[in-house]
Every structure is written in C-alpha cells, then in structure tokens.
Amino acid sequence: MLPRAILLRRLKASSISPCIHSTLKRQSIAPLAVRCNSGVPTSTPPSKLNENLNSTPSSSRSSDSEKERESWLTRKVEESPAAKSLLMAAAKVLGYGSPRQLAARRAFVLYEKVAAVRADEDMGFWLDGCYLPPTFQSWFTITNLHIWMLTVRLRALPAEHGTHYIQALIDHFFIDIEDRIRAVLQPKEPMPTPYTFTSTFYVNPNAQPSKADVESGVLNRAPDRIVTRQMKIFKEQWAGLGLAFDLAMVQGDQEMAAAVWRNLLGARGAQGIEYPPPGSKEAKAAVNANANANANANARFRRAVNLVGGEVVNVEKLDLEKEERTDDESGVHDFPPSEVDKYLTYPVVMRDLTEYVRRELARLDRVSDEDIMEGDWAKLRFGQVLEKGRKENLKV
C-alpha cells in the first residue's frame, strides 16, 4: 500500500476530484459511441440527413474546438489501435482500474464526505453536550469513531473488495492526520493545506503567524521525530478505540456505554469525583455561577492516565499521582470541584451516543454492497447524534 499512499499524498484535490467523480456513476457508453465527428449514423432518414448537412457549420465548429482541446498524445492514441492497446496494457500492469485502485479512489470520498466532516456537522453536541475542547485531539477522536463505524460496514463487503476498501480508508485517514499534525506542530509560510479540508472544529494555534514572527524566526518547527511520535500515539488510539467498540458491539449496550466513556469522554471521573470543601471558594462558586472563572483558576487539576502506549515508557517507574496532576494539553480532564454538576449529564450523553452508534450501524447495514462499491456515498452519510425534539435539552 506504500506506493499508493505516497502517490495520494502528492496529488492535489483538484486533480483527484475529476477521477473520483468519473467513477461515482456507472457509465453505459459504448466504445464506438464516444465520438461521431466523422459522419452521421447510417440509420438517419434522408430528410434528417439533409437537415444535418445544412447545419454543419455549428457542428464543425464544435468538433474543431474539441480537436483543439485534445492533446497530442490523445490524438495519436485514437489514430493508432496498436498504441491504444499498448497504453491499456501498460495501465493494467500499473494497476489502473484494478479493484484495489478503484477502492482507493472511492474510499477517499467516503473519508472526506462521510467520516471527516462529522465533527463540524454536529459541533454543538460534541462541544456543549460532551464538553469536549475544540482541539485537534477531540477532532481525531470523533473522526476515529466514524471511521470505525464505516469499517464495520466495509467488513461485510465481498472478501475481494472489503479488504481493499478498509485498507484504503485507513490510509486516507492517516495521511490526513499526518498533514494536520504538521500544520499544528510545524507551521509554514504559507500555511499548508490539509489533505482534505480545513476544519473549523478545532483551533490551530499556528494558523496565522504574524509577519514579525516569521521574519524573526521565532516560530518553533517540530522535528520529524515529534511528528512520528504523535503518529504512533494516534495509531494506538485508533487501534484501542476499534478494539473497545468491537467488543462492545457483541457484548451489549453497557459495554458500549463504557467504551464511549473511556474513548470519547476521556474517562472523566475515573478516580472519583472531587467535591469542593464546605466554605471554600469552589463551594461558593458552585452556587454563584459568576465566580466560576476565579474558582477554576485555583482548582486542582486531575486527569486519567493511559498506562499502555502513548508517552508512558516504563510503567513501574511512573509516578501516577504526579501524572494525574500534570496537564497533557489535550483539554480533556476531570471537572474542577466548582463544575461537578456537569457529571450529571454524562449518563444521558453515554446513552445518546450508544443509541447513535447502534442506530447508524443498523442503517449502514441496510445500504447495499452495490451502492457502496459504485460510490454512492450520500447513502452512507451519518445523521445527527440527537434526533429532532431533543436538541433543545442539550444544555443543562
């Protein structure tokens, strides 16, 4: 898969889109009906033939303009059947038109139009309902969940196609992830564009560097080793979420809700809920909402620590209490004592996400294999997490 991944990385969106668009619809054009510049069909009646002969100036002008737009290679290939056969044979050897190559192009549309847009499409729920910070880590987690749901459906494709579609979808996902990581950690002038599109869900701290910073050279450029380390962390998160939800899919809704809590909600409150001491500033802030900002500044910081993978190298030498009090800059950590009421919404959020995952998996199961392999991505688009009539109760 490496050659295809390298090729896709170098292609621009403007050059990919026409190829993808041409494969989304099944073409039923006969080879001999592609061009009819050399004459008219033999079945044309004599009366119509005279009309056609009388109206040749406009048709000849259009055919001349078409010939002008054709390249030299196109004309040579059309004029020589041997050259055309040689070109088609070379394309076949290179894999053009093979099941793997078609899967790579169509999986790109599934990733860009179906999975990668979910954080932006349902931004209100993820930010206000799940209390996720607008960071790249949150965007990755949300996209990763929808990548998993698409993967579950693609596993049911025929074996000779399903493997190619799943591999291509993951390739596009991580090519996009690497581009976005470099955009965040290694700002360039001008800023690099992502592999797919610019998301408004998370804030890129390096989005608009000032001209003075660029000229003075104060912009820190992360080396490739940092990008590689981040890619390994995201790979572990991708594998961990997939394994957790695969298990939950067969064990039941309780395990599914637990997987949601661990993987999407950051396992907030895993070490217990820390309530404000009576008479403290935090306790007063819980009553007086206007004092939340001052109380949060003095609140104790605590988060869940992933002991497997990530940045933890030697678990035996790990000071767990110190790590729990260290901000990893992910934005996902336990609520301070002044905001413990937010935990009350978590059972409802876990139920909503469990219903959403089950509902969307059942809907994807009803999409036929033919629609997926023919590139009808509109039928695979995900719905909103909260159904109509429940969004007004999003905020508590």
Stockholm file with secondary structure:
# STOCKHOLM 1.0

chainA/1-396         MLPRAILLRRLKASSISPCIHSTLKRQSIAPLAVRCNSGVPTSTPPSKLNENLNSTPSSSRSSDSEKERESWLTRKVEESPAAKSLLMAAAKVLGYGSPRQLAARRAFVLYEKVAAVRADEDMGFWLDGCYLPPTFQSWFTITNLHIWMLTVRLRALPAEHGTHYIQALIDHFFIDIEDRIRAVLQPKEPMPTPYTFTSTFYVNPNAQPSKADVESGVLNRAPDRIVTRQMKIFKEQWAGLGLAFDLAMVQGDQEMAAAVWRNLLGARGAQGIEYPPPGSKEAKAAVNANANANANANARFRRAVNLVGGEVVNVEKLDLEKEERTDDESGVHDFPPSEVDKYLTYPVVMRDLTEYVRRELARLDRVSDEDIMEGDWAKLRFGQVLEKGRKENLKV
#=GR chainA/1-396 SS CHHHHHHHHHSCHHHHHHHHHHHHSCCCCCGGGSCCCSCCCTTCCHHHHHHHHHTHHHHHHHHHHHHHHSCHHHHHHHHCHHHHHHHHHHHHHTTTTSHHHHHHHHHHHHIIIIITTHHHHTHHIIIIISCCCSSHHHHHHHHHHHHHHHHHHHTTSCHHHHHHHHHHHHHHHHHHHHHHHHHHHSCCSSCCCCSSCCCSSSCCTTSSCCHHHHHHTCCCCCCHHHHHHHHHHHHHHHHHHHHHHHHHHHHCHHHHHHHHHHHTSTTTTTTCCCCCCTTSHHHHHHHCGGGHHHHHHTSCCCCCCCCSSTTCCCSTTCCHHHHHTSCCSSSCCCCCGGGGGGGGGHHHHHHHHHHHHHHHHHHHHTSCHHHHHTTCGGGGCCCCSSCTTSGGGSCC
#=GC SS_cons         CHHHHHHHHHSCHHHHHHHHHHHHSCCCCCGGGSCCCSCCCTTCCHHHHHHHHHTHHHHHHHHHHHHHHSCHHHHHHHHCHHHHHHHHHHHHHTTTTSHHHHHHHHHHHHIIIIITTHHHHTHHIIIIISCCCSSHHHHHHHHHHHHHHHHHHHTTSCHHHHHHHHHHHHHHHHHHHHHHHHHHHSCCSSCCCCSSCCCSSSCCTTSSCCHHHHHHTCCCCCCHHHHHHHHHHHHHHHHHHHHHHHHHHHHCHHHHHHHHHHHTSTTTTTTCCCCCCTTSHHHHHHHCGGGHHHHHHTSCCCCCCCCSSTTCCCSTTCCHHHHHTSCCSSSCCCCCGGGGGGGGGHHHHHHHHHHHHHHHHHHHHTSCHHHHHTTCGGGGCCCCSSCTTSGGGSCC
//
